[in-house]
Amino acid sequence: MVEAAAILRRRWKGIVLGVVLVALLAGAASALWVEPDYESTASLIVQARPSGEGVAAGDLAANTSLLATYVEILQSRQIAGDVLARVGGGLSVEELLQKVRVRTAEESLVTAVTVRDGDPVRAQQLADGFAQSFLANLPKLMKVDNVAILDQASLPNQPVGPNIGLNVAVAAVLALLVGVGVAFLREFTDQTLKEEQEVAAVLGLPVLGVIDVVDMSKTRKGDEAR
């Protein structure tokens, strides 16, 4: 442990310099070369049939259990293909499905469809397209008509990615780990003898004297002063 601390003390400048450089490069790359992404979300609600003055508990439970099926339908190739037929966008079905995320809140009848895309207008159009396509196809697929659009997708005005701060932090941590590893590797592969104790240990002989490094410029200045 003491030896490891000594190695880090000797190599800390190189490690810190490497971390700073990598973090700066990661930040610059994220800001200048990574295309921004935008997200737009449309919400759907499963409607329960009223019973008297309220909603039947059985209907609520049944509709909640249907949400898992609805999520699978929303992420199906059939719905994605219909969305592309309605909206276009120049994407394949597989590419579109990689951009969509469907989520439901626990014990809620609301389903949110979020589309992430580099074009904010297209993200909005695709999110609305999923909601509209689902409403149009659900009666044919499930023989039910109990879903309505709760919120239409809005036009995003701020990108959600790239996360420059996160990229810089991850790059800095990785650079730190690599820097420490390189420092130890260089230390253990360096066969030069730096201390008199090392010389004595390797040769098995006592150290008779040590010749210090002399700064000749200071010596000449001293001589001139005299």
N, C-alpha and C positions, 0 to 999 in steps of 0.2 A: 504493500500500500504506500509506504514511504517512497519507494523507488518510482512508483507510478506518478505520485505527486511531483517528484523531482523532474521526471520526463516532461510532464505538462508545463511546469514552470519554465523549462528550457525552450519549449516549442510553442508557447502560448501565442506569441505574436503571429506566427504563421497560421495558426488555427483561426484566430480572430480575423485576420485579413481574408482568409478563404471564406469564412462565414459571411462577412460583409459583402464581398464581391459577388458571391452566389445569390445572396438576398437581393442585391441591387439588380442583378441580371434577371432574376425571376420577376421582380416587380416591373421592370421595363418591358420584358416579354409579355407579361399579362396585360399591360396597359396599351402597348403599341401593336402587338401582332395577334393577340387572341381576339376573335370577333365577339362582340357582346351578344348575350342572349336575353330574350324577353319572354315573360310568361303572361298568359291570359287565361282566366278561369270562368267557366259557365257552370251554374248550379241547377240541379234538378231536384224535385221533391216528389216523393211517392205519396199520393193522396189516399187517405183512408175514407171509407164510406161512413157517413154519419149514422148514428143509431140513436134516435130520439133527440135529446138535446146535446149529445156529445158524440164521441167516436168510440166504437166498440173496441174493447181491449183485445179481443181475438183478431180483429182486422189489423190493429197495430202490430201485433206479434207476427201475423202472417206477412204483412208488408215488410217488416224488418228482416224477416228470414229471406225474403225475395231479393234484398239488396245485394247479396253476394252474387246471385245470378245476374242481376242487372249490371254489376261491375264487369263480369266476364263478357256479357254481350257488348257493352260499351267498348271493350278492348279487343273485340273480334275483328277478323279480317273482313267480314261482310260489312260491318258498320264503317270501318276505315275506308273500304272501297267506295261505299256510298258517299262518304264525306268528300273524297277526292272528286267524285263525279259532280257533286254540288259546287264545290269551292275551287277545285283545281289545285294549283300550287307546284306542279312539276315534281311531285314526290312519288315514290313507290309506296305500296301498302306497308311494307316492312319499315321503310324510313319514317312513315307517319306514325306507326305504332311505337317507335322508339321515342317519339317526341311527346306522347300523351301519357298523362298520369291520372288515374281515377282513384279517389279516396272517399271514404264515408266516415262520419263521426260515430262513435259507439252510442248505441241506443238512440240513433237519429234517423230520420227518413230523408235526409238531405244527402245528395251525392254531388261531389264537385269534380268537374272534368277540366284539367289544366293542360295546356299545350305550351311547350317551350320551343321557341324558334328564333333565328337571328333577325327576322323581320317582324316588328311589332304588329303591323297590320295583318300579316298572314297568321300570326299567333292568335289574334282575335277572331279572324274568320274561321280558322280551323276549330277553335273551341266552340264557337256557336254552331259550326257544322256538325260536330259530334252530338250536341244537344238536340238539334233539329232532326238529324238522321235517326237518333235513338227514338224520339217521339214518333216519327213516321213509320219505323220498322217494328216497334214493340208490339202493336196489335197483331201483326202477321206472325211474329215469332212466338209470342206467349199467349195470344188470345185475351189480352188484358189491355185496358186503357186507363191506367191509374197514375200516370206520371205527367208532371207539368214542369215547364221551365220556371225556376224560381228567380234566377238572375242571369241576364245575358252577359256575355263576355265583354269586358271593357278594353279599350285601347291602352296598353301599357306605355307609360312615358319614361320609365326608368329601367335600365337593364338589371337583371338579377345575377348576371355573371359576365365576365369572370370575377371571382372573389379574390381581389388582389392581395388583401391582407392575409387571407388563408394561404394563398400560394407562396407568399413571401415567408410566412412562418414555417410552412412545411419545408421549403427549400433551405431555410436557415438551420432547422433541426437536422436535416439530412447532411448538410454541409458540415455541421458540427460533429456528427457521428463519423463521417468520412475523414474529417480533419484529425480527429483523435486517433482513429485507426491508422492513418498514414503516419502520424507522429510516432506511435509505438512501433510501427513496422520499420521506419527509418532508424529508430533508436536501436532496435534489436538486430538490424542488418549492418549497422555501422560498426566496423571492427577496429576503428582507430582508438588509440589510447589517449585520453584527455587529462587524466589526473595521475599524480605520482603514485597514489595508492594502487591504481590499476596496473601501472608498470611493475611495481613491486610484487603484486599478486601474480601477474603473468610470468615474470622472469624468475620469481623466487629469490630475488636479491634485494638487499636493502637499498634505499635511495640515499646516495651520498650528498647530493646537492641539486638545486633547482636553478636554472638560468631563466630569469624573468625577461619578458619582452621589454625592450628599451625604446622609448620614443626619441629618435635621434633629433627630431626638430626641436624638442624641448632642451635636449642636451646642448645643441649648438647655440640656442638662445642664452643658456646659462653661461656658456663659455664667452660669448660676446659681451655679456653684462659684466663679467669679471675683467 
